[in-house]
Amino acid sequence: MADITENLYNSKVPIDANQYELVLSFFKSVTSNLTAAKSYSQVLFDISAQTGYDIMDLLESLQGQDGIQVSASLAYFLNSFSDKTVMYGITQVIQPDQNVARNILR
C-alpha cells in the first residue's frame, strides 16, 4: 500500500501500487501528457475514496472512451459530490448581469 497525496485538499488516499500502475497506464493511453495522466489517476482514486466504488469498477466504466469522454465522465463524478457552487467541466463563462455588476465597487 502507498499513499497518494491530493494537493487540493491536502489529504492522503491509501492506494495499491499495482492498481495505481493500471490506472496510470490507462490514462497514458488516453492522453499523451504524463502530467494529465497522473492528475486523472489521482482524481479517479479520489472519486473511489469519496464514493466507495471499487477503483477497478470505475476504471472499467471508462474503458473505450476517448480523452474528451473521459474528461466529461470524471467531471460528472466530481460534480456529484463536490460543493454545489463548483461545476467541473463547465467551459462557458457566465456573464454577470450588467445592472448588478455596475453597482459592485472594486
GIJOVEN-V912319 format. One line per field, one symbol per residue. phi: phi as a letter, one per 40 degrees, with the letter a starting at -180 (. if undefined). A space follows every 50 residues. Layout:
phi: ???
//
This chain:
phi: .bbbccccbfbbbcbcccccccccccccccbccccccccccccccccccc cgccccccccccdgccdcccdcccccccccbcdccbbcgcbccccccccc cccccb
//
